[in-house]
């Protein structure tokens, strides 16, 4: 039987860790700021999923859409999302980037992705 859709705990924990380091917080301070228990974050470090309330608090605190951390094992071989579309939520969540910065990075990353795809198509075709 296939596993149901869930949370990419590793990616969520990594996003929290990056924000924690950037803000100079300890794990306990982060947990308090997010509004979850330190043990919840500790369990995540061991691969255990947070409950829905903790998940919502974490994604809200990160200012990232919950969908950024969804996985769906029921779709093996599913096509990867477009690169820029998958990166933009992470860029928008960064507190050190303005909207103008994010728009610029979207353009640069999009141009690079198109170039890479063209080069791949030329090699394969």
Secondary structure, 3 states (H helix, E strand, C coil): CCCCCEECHHHHHHHHHHHHHHHCCCHHHHHHHHCCCHHHHHHHHCCCCCCHHHHHHHHHHHCCCHHHHEECCCCCCCCCCCHHHHHHHHHHHCCCCCHHHHHHHHHHHHHHHHHHHHHHHHHHC
